[in-house]
Amino acid sequence: MPSPATSWSPQSWKSFPTTQQPVYPDAAALDRMLAEIGALPPLVTSYEIEALKAQLAEAARGERFILWGGDCAESFADCSSAAIASKLKILLQMSLVLVQGTRKRITRIGRFAGQYAKPRSAMTEVRDGVELPSFRGDNVNRPEFTHASRTPDPQLLLRGYERSALTLNFVRSLVDGGFADLHHPENWDLDFVKHSPLAAEYQKMVDSIGESLRFMESLAGGTLAQMQRVDFFTSHELLVLAYESALTRQVPRREGWFNLSTHLPWIGMRTNASGGAHVEFCRGIRNPVGVKVGPDTTVDTLLDTVRTLSPDNEAGRVVLISRFGAHQIGRAFPPLLRAVRDAGLHVVWVCDPMHGNTETVVPTAGEWAGKSVKTRKFGHILAECEQAFEIHRAEGTVLAGVHIELTGENVTECIGGARGISEDDLSRAYRSQVDPRLNYEQALELAMLIARRAAPR
């Protein structure tokens, strides 16, 4: 583990052990592409990054609640106005529910505009005796099982940058144009929400907030301008370090370096080694940084990582994302939580109830009968959230938010929820290339349950 005094640069990670990095056959082509990306405008600004950090610090004090959600992995094909708007709609609907229930301001962070790479458990994949590199996401290689498609292509990094820029441009245009105006939540309706068993309860919340807003504006004698727009921040898992370092820059009138590819990069379970390249890279950037924490995380490693990333113990700097699974959180999480609390470290605790609850099932009927399918049970996702709230309450700490893989589409990838999706339903609309996501209805139901649990007592 490097000491805080050790010299840092956007390239210093290259001297540390690396994992999950694609191997490009043409190093010169990669260097040319990185130079081109490095000369392009940044995707986000330092002002936005520092605004998010301030909001994260507020959430850690219990003054806000963080709603962090989006796709497990974005695809270039889904960079469309309809797909992007659907993600915003479900996040806005969920945040409306959370505002009503928690009586707190909501910080919205999307897993979008850069979530184009995914970690893999194996470097290669074998099919029918043929071994090829694993698919690592659209900005690394292509999913087709051919040698040409699976060879990492540096041109895809540029396409990933361009898709991220297009997504951000559309999100900002929607928000600035009044799409997120609390006066008009009907703009967020998804076509299929009206058929949901939750529709009546959601509409009751919308009506209640509308009445409160009209009352406040009657007292104020005019429209409350701050209710006409909301902030959206971006995030993605920090994986391809060459790309991230190409977008890491110093800016006028700001100290230090900022990773301007996203507001909030996070380090996953496969790359969070305390002496690894990903921690080294994040050590030197001014962004808030997320770190996944799971059953295999040790107290010593966690404390070392937090102190390395935040030697000044800066509020809002380190976001610890707990992902244990419903069956392990009660045993494995409290010792880590106590250790961080007792060390006096300022961190932002967020619950990820998705990744620790992934399992494989074998449907007995339907198109996929007899085949292994990766899924998550809604009951387990809810149970982990419930336990996280209870553990934080018992330890006197704050659960600042949730981190959820979801989509605004009517998919069938997770089992359970109000409509009772079963194993045999999975083949009906399973579209994810990587991890199973909550559909719009399950995500809204989870938000309602979280809002009840997080309500002031």
N, C-alpha and C positions, 0 to 999 in steps of 0.2 A: 504494500500500500504506500503510495507516494505521500510525502508530507505536504501540507499546504504551501510550504515555502518552495517546493520543487518547481522549476520553471515549466511553463505550460505554453503550448501553441496549438492552433487548430490541427496540427499534424503530429503532436506528441504522442497520440494514441498508438501510432505505428510502432513504437518501442515497447508496447505491452502485449500480452497474450490476447489474441483475437479469436472470436468465435462467430459463427453465423455469417461470415463474409463470403460473397460470391467470388469465384475464381474466374477472372476474365482472361481469355487466351491471348488477347492483343493488348498489352499494357500501354502501348503508345496511343492506341485509339481511345482507351479509357482516359488517359491524361488529357487528350485533346477535348474530349467531351466535358471533363471536369473544369477545364479552363473556360470553356464556353458558358457553362452553368454559372461559374464564379463571376462572370462579367455581366450576368443578367440581373435585373432588379430583384430585390428581396421579396419574399412572399408575405411577410408580416413585418411590423415595425417594432422598434425597441419600446416605444410609448405604449403600445398594446401589451407587450410582454410585461412591462412594469405595472400596468393597470391590473392585469391578471394576478400578478404576484400579491398585490395589495388585497385583492378580493379573496385570494386563498388564505391569507393571514386572517382576514375577518371570519372566514368559514371555520378556521381552526379554533377561533374563540367562541364559536357558536352563534355568530351574528349573521351568517349566511348558510345556504345549503348548496352543495355542488351537484349538478346533474351532468354526468359525463357519459355520452353514449354515441353509438354509431356502428358501422359495419365492422365485422371481424377483419375483413380485408377489402379495400376498394378495388374495383376493376376499371380499366379504361373504358370498357363498353358501357358502364353505368354512369359515366360522366355526361348526364343528360339533365335537362331542366326538370323533367318529371321526377326522376330519382332523387335529385338534390332537394327539390321542394318537399317531397314526401318525408325525407329525413328531418327537415326543419319542422314540418308540421307535427310529427309525433313528439319531437323534443319540446316544442312549444306547448302542446297539449299536456305533456307530462309536467312541465314546469308550472303550468297554470294550476294543476292539481296540487303540486307541492307548495306553491304560494298559499293556496287556500288552507292546506293542512298544517304546514309548519309555521305560518305567519312570519316567514323570513324572506329576504331577497334571495333570488336564485342565480347562481353563476352557471352558465350553460357552456359546456365544452364538448365539441363534436369530434368524434373519431373520423375526421374527413379532411380532404385537401392535403393528402400525403400518406395515407395508410395503404400504400401500394406494395409493401414488402412484408413477408411473414417469416418467422423462424421455422426451422424444420428439425425434426428429431433425428433425421439421417441426411447425410450429404447427397446420397444417391437413392434412386428408386429402381427396383427390378420388376420387370414384367415379362413373363414367358421367356426367362433366361436372358433378357436384354437389360443391361444396367446403364442408366442415364442419370444426369444430375437431377435432383429434386426440383420441383416447381417452387420458386421462392417469391412469387408475386409478380405483378405485371411490370414493375419497373426494373426487374432483374432478368427474367426469362419468360417463356410462354408455356401455357399448360399442355399443349399437344405433346404426345410422347414420341418425339423424334429428336435426333441428335441436333439438328439445326434449331429447333424450337427451345430445347432445354439448355443450349449453350448461352451463358450470360452475355447480354448485348448492351454495351454502354449507351447506345442510342436510346434505349428504353428509359434511362435515367432522365434524359431530356424530355421524353414524352411524359414521364411522371411529374416533372416540374411543370410542364405546360398544363397538364390536367389539373394539378393542384391550383395553379393560377386561375384557370377557368372556373373551377369550383368556388374559390374564394371570391372572385369577381361577381359571380351570380349571387352568392350568399349576401355579400355586402350590398348589392343592388336591391335585393329583396328587402333587406332590413331597412335600408335608407329610404326605400319607397313606401314604407308603412306596412309591409307584410306582417310584421310582428306586433302591430298596434293592438293593445289590449281592448280597445274600443270595438274591434272587429274580429273576435275569435272565430267567427264563422269562416274566415279566410283559411283557417287551418284544418277545416274538416276534410277528412279522407272519405272517399265515396262509400267505403264499407263500414264506417263507424256507426252509422245509423242502424245497422243490423246487429250491432253488438249487444250482448246482455248487459253491458256496462253503460250503454248510451244514456239511459235515463239519469243515472247517478252523475255522469259527466256533465250532462246538460244542466242539472241542478246546480253544480259548482259554477258553471259558466254564468248562469243567471244571477247567482249570489254575488259573484265578483263584479258583474255588470252593475248591479244595484249599488254596491259599495262605491264603485267608481263614480257613478252619477251623483251619489250623495256628496262625496268629497269635492267634486267639481262644482256642485251647487254652492257649497260653502266657500270655495275658492273664487267663484265668479268667473270661471273659464276652464278651458281644457288643460289638463295636466300633461304638459309636453313630454315629460319623462316616461309616460305610459304609452307613447306612440312608437317607441323603438326599444329594442333590447340588444345587448351585446352577445355575440357568439365568438368563442375562442376555438382555435384548432389544436389538435394534438395528433401525434402518431408515435408508434413504437420506433425507438431509435435502433436501426439495424445497419444499414449500409453506411458505414462511417465515412467513406470517401465522398459520398454525396452530401452528407451533413456538414462535413468540414468545408466543402466548396461554398456553402451558403452561410458560413460563420464569419462574421465581420465585426469590425469596430465602427461605431457611428459617431457623428459629431455631438459634442456636449454630453457624452455618456462615457462612463468609465468601463473598461473591460470589453469582453467579446460577447456577442449575441448570436445564437443560432437562429437565423432568420428564415428557416424553412418552416417553422411552426411556432406556436406560442408555448406549448408544453410538450416536450419530448419525454418519453418514459422508457425505462430500462426493464426488459422482461426477465422472466425467470431463467432463461437460457443464457443470458448475457450479463447477469448482475454480480459476477464474481468480483470480490472487493479489490483484487489486484489486476483486473482486466481492462481491456481497451475502452469499453463503453463507459465504465465509471471514470476512467482517466479523461475521456473526452468531455463528459458532463461536468467534471470538476472545474473546468475553466470557463464555462459559459454562464451568462448572467440570467438565463431563463430559469423559471421554476422547473424542477426535474422530478418526474415520477419514478418510483422504484417498486416493482412487484415484490411482495413478501408472502412466502408460503410455508408449508409444513417442514420443508428442509432448511429453512433459514435459521441460522443460529444467532443467539444473542450477541456474541462477540462480533460476528460478521456484520450484523445489522447496525450496531453502534459504530463500528469502524466506517461503514459506508456513509451513514448520516454525517459523521464528523468530517469525513473527507469532502463530501459534497457541500457542506455548510460549515466551514471552520469558524465562521463568525456567529453561528447559531441564528441565522437570519430567519425571521418569521415569513412564512409563505414560500420559502425556497425549496424545501423537500416535501414531496407528497408520497406518503407510504400507502401503497394499494394492497390491501390484504385480500388474498385469494386462497382459502384453505379448503373449501368444500364443506357442506353441511355436516358431514360426519367427523371432521377433524378440527373445526374451528374452536370448539369448546375446550379441547385439550391443548392445542398447539399455539393458539393466539395469545391468551392472557400472559404467559411469561414474557413474550416479546413486547407486548404493550406496556407491561409494568417496567421492563428494563429501560425503554425509551423515556417513559414518564419519570422514573426515578433518576435518570441521568440529566433531567432538566433540558432535554433537547426539544426545540420547537419544530414540530412536524405537523403535516396535515394528513389525518387519517381518512382514507376513502375505502369503502368496501366494494370489491369486485366479486359478486356472487355467481359469476358465470364459469370462470375457467377451472375452478376446483370441483365443479359438478358435471364435467363432461364424462359421458359414458357411452358404451356401445350396446345396442340392442339388436335383436333379430326378430323382425316382424313375422307373424305366423300366417298372415293373409295379405292380400293386396299385391301390387306390382313387385314389391321388394321382399316378398315372403322368402325366408331362408337366408337372406343376405344380411351382413353386418352393417349397421348404420350408426353413425356418430350423432348423439343427441344430448339434450339436457332436460331434466324434469323440473317443471315449474315449481313443484312443491319443494324441491331441494334448494332452488334459487331463493325462494321466499324464506325458507328455514335459515339459510346462511345470513340473510339480511336481518331477520329477527334476532338471531343469536349475536350478531355484531352490535346491534343497538343495546342489547342487554349487557354484553360484556363491557362496552364502553361506559354504560351507566353505572355498573358495579365498580369499575375502577376509577370513576371520577374523571374520565376523559371524554373527548368530544368526537363523535362520528360526524365528520364534516360533509360527507357526500357518498354517492354511489357511482360505480363505473360499470356500464351495462353494454353488452353487444345486442343491438336491436336493428330493426329495419322498419320503414314505413309501409312495407309491402305486406300482402296477405299470405305470408309463407307458412308452411307447416314444417318446422325444423326442431322445435322444442315441444315436449310432451306436457299436456295438462293445460291449466288455465280455465277461464270461465266457460269456454266452448268445449273443453274436455278432449283436446287432441290426443289421439292414441298412437301407439307404435304403428298400427296398420294405416294411419293417416299420413305418415311421414312422406310417402312417395307422391302424395297429391301435389305438393308445391314446395319441394325441397330445392332451393336454388343456390345456397352457399357453396363456394368452392373450398372453403376451409372449415370454419367452425359454425355450429348451429346458433341462430339468433332468435331472440324473442320477436314475434310479429307485433304489429301495431296494437292489437287487442291485449296481448299478454303484457306488453310494455306499459300500457295504460293501467292495467290491473295492478301491476307491481307498483306503479307510482301511487295509486290510491292506497295500497296497503302500507307503503313507506310513509305516506303523509299521515296516516293514522298513528303509526308508531312514533313518528318524530314530532307529533303535535305537542305543544307546551303543556306541562302538567301542573 
